[in-house]
Amino acid sequence: MKAIESPFENGQIPKHSIHRIFCPWRAYRKSIKEQVRERGPVSQALWGTEKRKRIANTISNLIKNYCWGIDLEFAPNDPWFVIGELEVGDLSEIELIMAIECEFSVVLPDDLFGREEVFTFEEMVDLIESTGQPEVPANLASSVRSS
């Protein structure tokens, strides 16, 4: 499955300009929405186990609530810096990380998001799963999508 790309990397927003500092939010959001729509539905089977599906769906709900405001289906290989809006540079990204930490009772490493290499949605699920969190919290379990 093709991963979504940063609008800065695919040329939809100039990479080396003042736009990178003051990102036109509408253009960024439009690019991501178009890529997700063009790619089509993400099979829940890509997540493997039921536990991983629940973790991914819970994180997706948090992304919707804290970042995008709309339901977008992200794939395991999608880069976290795009889906978590780390490129946009607003407080929603910090709120999202804090919500994930609170929801799963984990502490994410401070250097996790400043790395050179791409950190994916699947790696976030792996990190949460490796903490030993047995189940998705009950308050979000009812909102988990199934396929």
Residue frames as a rotation matrix with the C-alpha (Angstrom) as fourth column:
MET 1
0.586 0.811 0.000 0.00
0.811 -0.586 0.000 0.00
0.000 0.000 -1.000 0.00
LYS 2
-0.139 -0.635 0.760 1.39
0.594 -0.668 -0.449 3.37
0.792 0.389 0.470 -1.01
ALA 3
-0.218 -0.032 -0.975 2.21
0.922 -0.334 -0.195 5.62
-0.320 -0.942 0.103 1.94
ILE 4
0.869 0.456 0.189 0.93
0.489 -0.849 -0.199 9.18
0.070 0.265 -0.962 1.93
GLU 5
-0.162 -0.962 0.219 3.57
0.918 -0.228 -0.324 11.82
0.361 0.149 0.920 1.32
SER 6
-0.172 -0.022 -0.985 4.32
0.591 -0.802 -0.085 15.16
-0.788 -0.597 0.151 2.82
PRO 7
0.826 0.488 0.283 2.93
0.527 -0.492 -0.693 17.97
-0.199 0.721 -0.663 0.65
PHE 8
0.597 -0.708 -0.378 6.38
-0.572 -0.706 0.418 19.54
-0.563 -0.034 -0.826 1.06
GLU 9
-0.344 -0.775 0.530 8.05
-0.186 0.610 0.770 16.43
-0.920 0.167 -0.354 -0.35
ASN 10
-0.127 0.350 0.928 5.67
0.810 0.577 -0.107 15.82
-0.573 0.738 -0.357 -3.27
GLY 11
-0.850 -0.407 0.333 5.87
0.526 -0.669 0.525 19.44
0.010 0.622 0.783 -4.46
GLN 12
0.086 0.962 0.260 2.33
0.855 -0.206 0.476 20.55
0.511 0.181 -0.840 -3.66
ILE 13
0.989 0.047 -0.139 3.70
0.114 -0.841 0.529 23.12
-0.092 -0.539 -0.837 -1.22
PRO 14
0.536 -0.842 0.067 7.13
-0.281 -0.253 -0.926 24.66
0.796 0.477 -0.373 -1.99
LYS 15
0.605 -0.339 -0.720 9.76
0.661 0.718 0.217 22.82
0.444 -0.608 0.659 0.03
HIS 16
-0.336 -0.832 -0.441 12.29
0.936 -0.347 -0.059 25.61
-0.104 -0.432 0.896 0.48
SER 17
-0.388 0.261 0.884 10.25
0.254 -0.892 0.375 28.74
0.886 0.370 0.279 1.05
ILE 18
-0.819 0.177 0.546 8.55
-0.540 -0.557 -0.630 30.82
0.193 -0.811 0.552 3.66
HIS 19
0.174 0.947 -0.272 5.54
-0.756 0.305 0.579 28.52
0.631 0.105 0.769 3.14
ARG 20
-0.067 -0.257 -0.964 7.35
0.312 0.913 -0.264 25.81
0.948 -0.318 0.019 5.06
ILE 21
-0.950 -0.284 -0.131 7.49
0.222 -0.317 -0.922 28.08
0.220 -0.905 0.364 8.08
PHE 22
-0.564 0.820 -0.094 3.97
-0.539 -0.453 -0.710 29.44
-0.625 -0.350 0.698 7.69
CYS 23
-0.956 0.119 0.269 2.35
0.251 0.808 0.533 26.39
-0.154 0.577 -0.802 6.15
PRO 24
-0.519 0.846 -0.121 -0.91
-0.819 -0.452 0.353 27.08
0.244 0.283 0.928 4.39
TRP 25
-0.658 0.232 0.716 -3.01
-0.403 0.695 -0.595 24.74
-0.636 -0.680 -0.364 6.48
ARG 26
0.413 0.908 -0.069 -5.77
-0.537 0.182 -0.824 24.39
-0.735 0.377 0.563 3.91
ALA 27
0.372 -0.360 -0.855 -3.36
-0.861 0.210 -0.463 23.32
0.347 0.909 -0.232 1.17
TYR 28
-0.725 -0.666 0.175 -1.67
-0.674 0.633 -0.381 20.84
0.143 -0.394 -0.908 3.50
ARG 29
-0.395 0.671 0.627 -4.98
-0.372 0.507 -0.777 19.36
-0.840 -0.541 0.049 4.64
LYS 30
0.576 0.626 -0.526 -6.31
-0.707 0.058 -0.705 19.19
-0.411 0.777 0.476 1.07
SER 31
-0.079 -0.712 -0.698 -3.20
-0.888 0.368 -0.275 17.32
0.453 0.598 -0.661 -0.10
ILE 32
-0.879 -0.259 0.400 -3.43
-0.443 0.752 -0.487 14.72
-0.175 -0.606 -0.776 2.65
LYS 33
-0.040 0.953 0.299 -7.19
-0.408 0.257 -0.876 14.24
-0.912 -0.157 0.378 2.16
GLU 34
0.523 0.201 -0.828 -6.69
-0.851 0.061 -0.522 13.76
-0.054 0.978 0.204 -1.61
GLN 35
-0.470 -0.787 -0.401 -3.92
-0.770 0.587 -0.250 11.21
0.432 0.191 -0.881 -1.09
VAL 36
-0.767 0.248 0.592 -6.00
-0.318 0.655 -0.686 9.24
-0.558 -0.714 -0.423 1.41
ARG 37
0.302 0.946 -0.115 -9.03
-0.524 0.064 -0.850 9.32
-0.797 0.316 0.515 -0.92
GLU 38
0.328 -0.242 -0.913 -7.00
-0.920 0.137 -0.367 8.27
0.214 0.961 -0.177 -3.98
ARG 39
-0.741 -0.672 0.002 -5.40
-0.644 0.708 -0.291 5.40
0.194 -0.217 -0.957 -2.11
GLY 40
0.045 0.860 -0.508 -8.75
-0.372 0.486 0.791 4.05
0.927 0.154 0.342 -0.97
PRO 41
0.821 0.409 0.399 -9.72
-0.508 0.202 0.837 2.04
0.262 -0.890 0.373 2.11
VAL 42
-0.378 -0.919 0.109 -7.04
-0.820 0.279 -0.500 0.59
0.429 -0.278 -0.859 4.35
SER 43
0.297 0.461 -0.836 -7.65
-0.089 0.885 0.456 -3.06
0.951 -0.061 0.303 5.14
GLN 44
0.595 -0.018 0.803 -7.81
-0.797 -0.139 0.588 -3.74
0.101 -0.990 -0.097 8.85
ALA 45
0.970 -0.243 -0.011 -6.03
0.243 0.970 0.023 -7.03
0.005 -0.025 1.000 8.06
LEU 46
0.379 -0.878 0.294 -2.81
0.075 -0.288 -0.955 -5.05
0.922 0.384 -0.044 7.57
TRP 47
0.183 -0.275 0.944 -2.64
-0.878 -0.477 0.031 -4.62
0.441 -0.835 -0.329 11.33
GLY 48
-0.638 -0.481 -0.602 -2.55
-0.259 0.870 -0.420 -8.38
0.725 -0.112 -0.679 11.99
THR 49
-0.728 0.290 -0.621 -3.88
0.640 0.613 -0.464 -9.12
0.246 -0.735 -0.632 15.44
GLU 50
0.341 0.933 0.118 -7.05
0.719 -0.340 0.607 -7.82
0.606 -0.122 -0.786 17.04
LYS 51
0.399 -0.268 -0.877 -4.97
0.757 -0.444 0.480 -6.06
-0.518 -0.855 0.026 19.69
ARG 52
-0.693 -0.721 -0.029 -2.99
0.546 -0.550 0.632 -4.17
-0.471 0.422 0.774 17.03
LYS 53
-0.406 0.648 0.644 -6.22
0.645 -0.296 0.704 -3.23
0.647 0.702 -0.298 15.22
ARG 54
0.606 0.670 -0.428 -7.66
0.766 -0.346 0.543 -1.84
0.216 -0.657 -0.723 18.46
ILE 55
-0.005 -0.698 -0.716 -4.49
0.660 -0.540 0.522 0.13
-0.751 -0.470 0.463 19.19
ALA 56
-0.839 -0.340 0.424 -4.40
0.540 -0.435 0.721 1.54
-0.061 0.834 0.549 15.63
ASN 57
-0.093 0.899 0.427 -8.08
0.677 -0.258 0.689 2.45
0.730 0.353 -0.585 15.71
THR 58
0.575 0.231 -0.785 -7.74
0.788 -0.413 0.456 4.14
-0.219 -0.881 -0.420 19.09
ILE 59
-0.426 -0.795 -0.432 -4.79
0.528 -0.606 0.595 6.18
-0.735 0.025 0.678 17.85
SER 60
-0.705 0.227 0.672 -6.76
0.615 -0.276 0.739 7.02
0.353 0.934 0.055 14.68
ASN 61
0.412 0.908 -0.069 -9.60
0.791 -0.319 0.523 8.36
0.453 -0.270 -0.850 16.82
LEU 62
0.337 -0.380 -0.861 -7.14
0.644 -0.574 0.506 10.48
-0.687 -0.725 0.051 18.80
ILE 63
-0.760 -0.611 0.221 -5.63
0.549 -0.423 0.721 11.80
-0.347 0.669 0.657 15.55
LYS 64
-0.238 0.776 0.585 -9.12
0.731 -0.253 0.633 12.71
0.639 0.578 -0.507 14.38
ASN 65
0.651 0.610 -0.452 -9.93
0.744 -0.394 0.539 14.49
0.151 -0.687 -0.710 17.64
TYR 66
0.424 -0.559 -0.712 -6.66
0.453 -0.550 0.701 16.33
-0.784 -0.620 0.021 18.15
CYS 67
-0.592 -0.797 -0.121 -5.32
0.246 -0.321 0.914 16.96
-0.768 0.512 0.386 14.64
TRP 68
-0.955 0.060 0.291 -7.53
0.289 -0.029 0.957 16.58
0.066 0.998 0.010 11.62
GLY 69
-0.604 0.788 -0.118 -11.09
-0.518 -0.501 -0.693 16.98
-0.605 -0.357 0.711 12.87
ILE 70
0.394 0.675 -0.624 -12.20
-0.918 0.320 -0.234 14.46
0.042 0.665 0.746 10.25
ASP 71
0.516 -0.134 0.846 -11.93
-0.215 0.936 0.279 10.70
-0.829 -0.326 0.454 9.94
LEU 72
0.385 -0.491 -0.781 -8.99
-0.898 -0.004 -0.441 9.74
0.214 0.871 -0.442 7.71
GLU 73
0.975 -0.065 0.211 -7.79
0.011 0.969 0.246 6.17
-0.221 -0.237 0.946 7.26
PHE 74
0.317 -0.938 -0.137 -4.06
-0.948 -0.315 -0.036 5.94
-0.009 0.141 -0.990 7.75
ALA 75
0.803 -0.112 -0.585 -2.01
-0.118 0.933 -0.341 2.90
0.584 0.343 0.736 6.75
PRO 76
0.835 -0.499 -0.232 0.76
0.456 0.392 0.799 1.22
-0.308 -0.773 0.555 8.73
ASN 77
-0.043 -0.949 0.312 3.49
0.990 0.001 0.138 2.62
-0.132 0.315 0.940 6.46
ASP 78
0.620 0.286 0.730 2.25
0.425 -0.905 -0.006 6.22
0.660 0.314 -0.683 6.57
PRO 79
-0.467 -0.884 0.009 4.86
0.506 -0.276 -0.817 8.57
0.725 -0.377 0.576 8.07
TRP 80
0.058 0.488 -0.871 3.98
0.997 -0.066 0.029 9.76
-0.044 -0.871 -0.490 11.55
PHE 81
-0.702 -0.381 -0.601 5.30
0.427 -0.901 0.072 13.27
-0.570 -0.206 0.796 10.93
VAL 82
-0.874 0.475 0.104 2.54
-0.131 -0.436 0.890 13.70
0.468 0.764 0.444 8.32
ILE 83
-0.109 0.929 -0.354 -0.39
0.438 0.364 0.822 12.02
0.892 -0.065 -0.446 10.06
GLY 84
0.149 0.101 -0.984 0.49
0.986 -0.091 0.140 13.57
-0.075 -0.991 -0.113 13.42
GLU 85
0.844 0.257 0.470 0.93
0.396 -0.890 -0.225 16.99
0.361 0.376 -0.854 11.78
LEU 86
0.414 -0.738 -0.532 4.49
0.691 -0.125 0.712 17.35
-0.592 -0.663 0.459 13.06
GLU 87
-0.460 -0.593 0.661 5.34
0.884 -0.373 0.281 19.38
0.080 0.714 0.695 9.95
VAL 88
0.303 0.706 0.639 2.62
0.613 -0.658 0.436 21.93
0.729 0.260 -0.633 10.58
GLY 89
-0.660 -0.751 -0.036 4.09
0.481 -0.385 -0.788 23.11
0.577 -0.537 0.615 13.86
ASP 90
-0.090 0.651 0.754 1.08
-0.564 -0.657 0.500 23.80
0.821 -0.380 0.427 16.01
LEU 91
-0.494 -0.134 0.859 0.02
-0.868 0.143 -0.476 22.66
-0.059 -0.981 -0.187 19.47
SER 92
0.594 0.800 -0.086 -2.24
-0.804 0.594 -0.027 19.87
0.030 0.085 0.996 18.21
GLU 93
0.272 -0.565 -0.779 0.77
-0.227 0.749 -0.622 17.61
0.935 0.346 0.076 17.73
ILE 94
-0.778 -0.552 0.299 1.78
-0.377 0.029 -0.926 18.05
0.502 -0.833 -0.230 21.38
GLU 95
-0.160 0.825 0.542 -1.79
-0.955 0.009 -0.296 17.52
-0.249 -0.565 0.787 22.53
LEU 96
0.621 0.364 -0.694 -1.96
-0.615 0.775 -0.144 14.33
0.485 0.516 0.706 20.44
ILE 97
-0.250 -0.804 -0.540 1.22
-0.111 0.578 -0.809 12.90
0.962 -0.143 -0.234 21.95
MET 98
-0.810 -0.005 0.587 0.01
-0.578 -0.161 -0.800 13.73
0.098 -0.987 0.127 25.45
ALA 99
0.227 0.968 0.107 -3.36
-0.967 0.237 -0.095 12.11
-0.118 -0.082 0.990 24.71
ILE 100
0.425 -0.164 -0.890 -1.65
-0.339 0.883 -0.325 8.93
0.839 0.440 0.319 23.44
GLU 101
-0.672 -0.738 -0.066 0.53
-0.169 0.240 -0.956 8.80
0.721 -0.631 -0.285 26.55
CYS 102
-0.584 0.530 0.615 -2.49
-0.791 -0.201 -0.578 9.26
-0.182 -0.824 0.536 28.78
GLU 103
0.393 0.848 -0.357 -4.74
-0.910 0.414 -0.018 6.84
0.133 0.331 0.934 26.90
PHE 104
0.604 -0.223 -0.765 -2.22
-0.089 0.935 -0.343 4.01
0.792 0.275 0.545 26.89
SER 105
0.953 -0.246 0.174 -0.41
-0.195 -0.062 0.979 4.85
-0.230 -0.967 -0.108 30.15
VAL 106
0.442 -0.854 0.274 2.95
0.897 0.415 -0.155 5.16
0.019 0.314 0.949 28.40
VAL 107
0.540 -0.403 -0.739 5.73
-0.138 -0.908 0.395 7.72
-0.830 -0.111 -0.546 28.22
LEU 108
0.875 -0.213 0.435 6.99
0.479 0.248 -0.842 8.22
0.072 0.945 0.319 24.69
PRO 109
-0.011 -0.971 -0.239 10.69
0.914 -0.107 0.391 9.02
-0.405 -0.214 0.889 24.28
ASP 110
0.403 0.138 -0.905 11.38
0.071 -0.990 -0.119 12.74
-0.912 -0.016 -0.409 23.81
ASP 111
-0.450 -0.712 -0.539 13.68
-0.510 -0.291 0.809 12.11
-0.733 0.639 -0.232 20.84
LEU 112
-0.227 0.417 0.880 11.18
0.481 0.834 -0.271 9.90
-0.847 0.361 -0.390 19.04
PHE 113
0.662 0.682 0.311 9.93
0.617 -0.262 -0.742 12.58
-0.424 0.683 -0.594 16.68
GLY 114
0.690 -0.465 -0.555 13.12
-0.512 -0.855 0.080 14.50
-0.512 0.228 -0.828 16.00
ARG 115
0.036 -0.706 0.707 14.90
0.195 0.699 0.688 11.61
-0.980 0.113 0.163 14.33
GLU 116
-0.546 -0.339 -0.766 16.25
-0.666 -0.380 0.642 11.75
-0.509 0.861 -0.018 10.79
GLU 117
-0.985 0.160 -0.065 14.70
0.091 0.800 0.593 8.44
0.147 0.578 -0.803 9.76
VAL 118
-0.362 0.929 0.078 10.99
-0.626 -0.305 0.717 8.17
0.690 0.211 0.692 9.09
PHE 119
-0.928 0.243 0.282 8.86
-0.124 0.513 -0.849 6.95
-0.351 -0.823 -0.446 12.00
THR 120
-0.725 0.659 -0.203 5.68
-0.140 0.147 0.979 5.25
0.675 0.738 -0.014 10.75
PHE 121
0.099 0.882 0.461 2.19
-0.910 -0.107 0.401 4.75
0.403 -0.460 0.791 12.10
GLU 122
0.663 0.123 -0.739 3.01
-0.022 0.989 0.144 1.04
0.749 -0.079 0.658 12.44
GLU 123
-0.395 -0.877 -0.274 6.05
0.385 0.113 -0.916 1.85
0.834 -0.467 0.293 14.56
MET 124
-0.545 0.310 0.779 3.82
-0.726 -0.640 -0.253 3.89
0.420 -0.703 0.574 16.86
VAL 125
0.604 0.790 -0.106 1.49
-0.664 0.573 0.480 0.89
0.440 -0.219 0.871 17.20
ASP 126
0.295 -0.600 -0.744 4.54
0.323 0.795 -0.514 -1.35
0.899 -0.089 0.428 17.83
LEU 127
-0.691 -0.609 0.390 5.75
-0.091 -0.463 -0.882 1.02
0.717 -0.644 0.264 20.54
ILE 128
-0.126 0.744 0.657 2.36
-0.960 -0.259 0.109 1.07
0.251 -0.616 0.746 22.28
GLU 129
0.728 0.428 -0.536 1.98
-0.363 0.903 0.229 -2.71
0.582 0.028 0.813 21.94
SER 130
-0.008 -0.844 -0.536 5.45
0.282 0.512 -0.811 -3.33
0.959 -0.158 0.234 23.39
THR 131
-0.497 -0.145 0.856 4.52
-0.650 -0.590 -0.478 -1.48
0.574 -0.794 0.199 26.59
GLY 132
-0.930 0.151 -0.334 2.31
0.285 0.871 -0.400 -4.39
0.231 -0.467 -0.853 27.56
GLN 133
-0.610 0.792 0.011 -0.93
-0.721 -0.550 -0.422 -2.40
-0.328 -0.266 0.907 27.58
PRO 134
-0.785 0.214 0.581 -3.38
0.192 0.976 -0.099 -5.34
-0.589 0.034 -0.807 27.56
GLU 135
-0.089 0.854 0.513 -6.47
0.982 0.162 -0.099 -3.67
-0.168 0.495 -0.852 26.11
VAL 136
-0.612 0.060 0.789 -7.73
0.292 -0.910 0.295 -0.47
0.735 0.411 0.539 24.59
PRO 137
-0.966 0.254 -0.041 -9.37
-0.060 -0.378 -0.924 1.66
-0.250 -0.891 0.380 27.28
ALA 138
-0.466 0.860 0.206 -13.11
0.791 0.510 -0.338 1.00
-0.396 0.005 -0.918 27.65
ASN 139
0.107 0.560 -0.821 -14.07
0.117 -0.828 -0.549 4.59
-0.987 -0.037 -0.154 26.87
LEU 140
-0.215 -0.214 -0.953 -12.73
-0.858 -0.424 0.289 4.21
-0.466 0.880 -0.092 23.32
ALA 141
-0.825 -0.159 0.542 -13.47
-0.002 0.961 0.278 0.53
-0.565 0.228 -0.793 22.71
SER 142
0.080 0.962 0.261 -17.00
0.490 0.190 -0.851 1.28
-0.868 0.196 -0.456 21.49
SER 143
0.630 0.150 -0.762 -15.69
-0.429 -0.751 -0.502 3.64
-0.648 0.643 -0.409 18.80
VAL 144
-0.486 -0.848 0.211 -13.32
-0.313 0.395 0.864 1.10
-0.816 0.353 -0.457 17.24
ARG 145
0.245 0.511 -0.824 -14.07
-0.954 -0.022 -0.298 0.52
-0.170 0.859 0.482 13.58
SER 146
-0.104 -0.279 0.955 -14.20
-0.095 0.958 0.270 -3.00
-0.990 -0.063 -0.127 12.21
SER 147
-0.116 0.010 -0.993 -13.66
-0.983 -0.143 0.113 -4.37
-0.141 0.990 0.026 8.72
